[in-house]
């Protein structure tokens, strides 16, 4: 099933808005997909696209510094956070 680029952009906006709402915490892919009621693999694909655009940062280590083997946490980049923050106050 093919999703239009317009709908993909809207879902990406929802992902960014959710990450902004929980900032500065980093969230696992599973919880983002659960919040948006979307497939986890699809959300991961979108998150990787957002990472390429430097809008999100992927965290592959736990707080103790141990590398996750199969998981990733995500948070907004400083650029994206500041853009959202400036748009909220305007």
Protein Blocks (a to p, Z undefined) as FASTA:
>chain_A
ZZdfklmmmmmmmmmmmmmmmpcbdcdfklmmmmnopafklmmmmmmmmmmnopaccdfb
dfkopacfkbccddddfklmmmmmmmmmZZ
